Amino acid sequence: MKLIEAIIKPFKLDEVKDALLEIGIQGMTVTEVKGFGRQKGHKETYRGQEYTIEFVPKVKIEVAVPDSQVQRVLDTITRTAKTGSIGDGKIFVRDLGMAVRIRTGETGDTAL
Amino acid sequence: MSTRLAVVLGAGLGMLCASLVGVPEASAQVAALKVDTGDTAWVLMSSALVLVMLVPGLALFYGGLVRSKNVLGTIMQSFMILSVVSLLWILIGYSLAFGPDKGGVIGGLDWVGLNGVGVDPHPTYGPTIPHQAFMFFQMMFAAITPALIAGAFAERKRFSAMVTFSALWSLFVYAPLAHWIWGGGWLAKLGALDFAGGAVVHISSGAAALVCAIVLGKRRGYGTDYMAPHNLPMTLLGTGLLWFGWFGFNGGSALGANGVAISAIVATHTAASMGAVVWCLAEWMHRGKPTVLGVASGAVAGLATVTPASGYIGPFAALLIGAAAGLACYFAIVWKGRFGYDDSLDVVGIHGVGGVLGILATGLFASKAINSGGADGLLYGNPSFFGVQVLMVVVVAVFSAVVTFLLLKLIDGMTKLRVEPEEEATGLDLSQHNERAYS
């Protein structure tokens, strides 16, 4: 099992979610986050007073999947979240030791 | 009847009883003046327009420019100053500013509690409108001026200190200045002209704002923290109401529904539009983007600057004044960082600079062809009038700055001027008023 964390542009969330549902992903967790990569932030000017906004609003999607589905999910997110311009985001994949479905007590892949 | 009302009011408040038995003015000259209904209607409406400039115009203009934790505290300043200064104006302020002249320096106490200020016209204060209509119109000016200063100490002044300061300032700075220039005082006798308040309102509040910003010190986190305006649409709504109300501020200063009123309104609107366009262009070329706040600031700069000249000039002069206002005020604000004081909402850069520019422009462009009651400016071959205008700029700025400094020191001895650091971090809304604007 792997936990896939994708940090994407907020306006791409619906598109990514629909595409993941289409390939059979049944659940995800979404968080509003702030951060920066190479994009850095943007500048704001109020009466000549400049502010540099470093932390840009992003959305983080977390999806837990069996090893067999990892590549499809990565491909799907990469395809749908992409605009081609700087600031599209990143995907991180990490090993997942255990998963439990609270209602039934099922564990492992069947709990996903 | 209104005299009786005034007596009842004064006696009811238990104040100044002795002076209230004065005899109302009833000379033959006063009785000969006739109230004109059109003129009166226009001045009453203009009074309401100036009220709208203050609440909610200025309240929203300033309220949108501060951070969300201070918006109620900032709006509160406008409402409280309006209420307190209005009461003081009725009790004593009007008499100090416009009462019978005492040596060119101050008005006498004859009109305390509005004693003798009735419905009959006064020969010099609007000979075709009730004296009370003039008093009421002037009350709105007295109220908005200290509220303008509040932009300089926004987000950090203790509420009690703010109320005390504004009340004392209206009596010890505004009333004498209004007397010197509009109440037949020494500057008026020299021939100084200020149609609707470039010196009395804008230079006086701009100079006081500079002193307030320096004495109170910078906001915590100034220059490092994110202090951008929390709600620009609120500020723009306020700008629109200021612009709207300014037609009464300047147009009403004609004290009648007449040619001077409309030429003042045309000049006012022309300068506001030009100020907005020029500020926008200046910022666009200088910084690369035209900003919405820039257009709003340029309009207010144009309005403030044209104020003293509005009743004495034609539309072309107003165009030039608006352009000068947009440029000068824009660079005054861009460069204020170099001087190291925190005039939070740019009262000095817009009202101070605009007021000085406007009084000098009056000395240049004023023309008797537009207003026979005015004067000819430098461009019409009258350098001595320009000299008087320069003198007025210096006198008003220095007087306001010095007395403001003394008042701040006096209040600092009674109660602290600034909120505690922790209260400042929390914000004025919660720390001063136990309320939040957005919950």
Boltz contact constraints between the chains, C-beta under 6 A:
constraints:
  - contact:
      token1: [A, 45]
      token2: [B, 287]
      max_distance: 6.0
  - contact:
      token1: [A, 46]
      token2: [B, 228]
      max_distance: 6.0
  - contact:
      token1: [A, 46]
      token2: [B, 229]
      max_distance: 6.0
  - contact:
      token1: [A, 46]
      token2: [B, 293]
      max_distance: 6.0
  - contact:
      token1: [A, 47]
      token2: [B, 333]
      max_distance: 6.0
  - contact:
      token1: [A, 48]
      token2: [B, 333]
      max_distance: 6.0
  - contact:
      token1: [A, 48]
      token2: [B, 334]
      max_distance: 6.0
  - contact:
      token1: [A, 51]
      token2: [B, 226]
      max_distance: 6.0
  - contact:
      token1: [A, 51]
      token2: [B, 228]
      max_distance: 6.0
